[in-house]
Amino acid sequence: MNVPKMLRSFKYAFQGIRVLMQENNARFHLLATVVTILTGFLVKLSPIEWTIMCIIVGLVWVAEAFNTALEKLCDFVSPQHHPLIGKVKDLAAGGVLIISLLAVIVGIILFLPKILAYL
């Protein structure tokens, strides 16, 4: 096991997270994540509900990271507009939208009954 090499890979991963956080969509996801976590504490999610929420939030972040990486690669490969590159970017963005909509549905399932119980 090469510990210095492993530590360098963590350094690069954190650099990637910094790059991701410069994106507007990632900032929106960060706001949504903070609101979701705060709401989870407010409504006292159960351990299994926290687990579900963490998984779905993590999936949204992973999708956004892959989408951002793919967009940057497409911009490098084809700086000019190209219809096929546009489709690739649209597909990647569609993947983020799909998981984001699923996250909203999961949020409604987890939070709505607890919020209605408070009312």
N, C-alpha and C positions, 0 to 999 in steps of 0.2 A: 504494500500500500504506500503510495507516494503522497504523504500528507501535504507538503507544500503545493503540489499540483492540485490537490483537492481543494485547498484553501483558495487558490487562484480562481478555481471554477466558481466558488461562492462569490468572490469579488466580481466576476463577470456577470453572474446572475443578479447581484444587487445593482450593478450598473444598468442592466436591462430593466429592472423595476424602476429605476430613476428615469430612464428614457420613456417608459410607459406612462409614468405619472406626469409627463409633460404634455400628454395628449388630452384634449378637452373631454373626450368621451370617458377617459379613465378618471378624470376629476369628477364627472357626474357619477360614475360607479362608486367612487370613494364616498361621495355624499350619501348615495343610496345605501351603501354598506354601513356607514355610521348611523343613519336614521334607523336602519333595520336592527342593528345591535342595540341601540338605545330602546327601541320599541320592544325588543325581546326581553330586556330587563324589566321594563315597565309592566308587561303582561305576564311576567314570570313563566317563560317557556320551560317546559320539562326538559330533562337531559336528551331525550330522543328528538324533541322538537329543535333543540339547539343543534344537534347533530345534523338533522335534515337541513336546517338553515345554513349551517357552515358549509355543507357540501354544495348546496345550490349557489351560494355566494361565491365559493371558490371556483365553481364551474364558469360563472359569469366572468370572473377575473381571468381565468385561463383562456377563455374564448376571446376576450378583449386583447390579451397579450399576443395570441396567435394572429388575430386580425391586424394588429398594429405591425407586427413583424412582416406579415405578408404584404401589407400596403407599402412599407418601406422598401421591401425587396422589389416589388412591382415598379415603384418610382425610380429605383436604381436601374433596373433592367430596361425600362421603357419610359424615359423622361417625357417624351411626347405622348399625346393621347393615342391610345390604340384600343380598338373595340374589344379585343380579347382580354387585354389587361383590365379594362373596365369591368368586364364580366367576372373576372377573377376577384377583383375588389368587392364587387356587389355580392358575390357568393360568400365571401368571408364576412362581410358586414351582415348578411342575412343569417349566418350562423350565430353571430352575437345577438341579433334580434330574437331569434328562436329561443335561445337559452334565457335571455332577459325576460321574454314573455312567460316562459315557464317559471322563472323566479317570482314574477308578479303573481301567478296563479298559486304557487306554493305559499307565498306571503299571505294571500287572501285566506287560504285554507288554515294556515297557522294562526294568523292574527285576528281575523274577523270574528270568530266565535268568542274569543277572549275580550275583544273590544266591545262587542254587543252585550256581553255579560256585565261589563262595568256600567253600561248605560241602563 
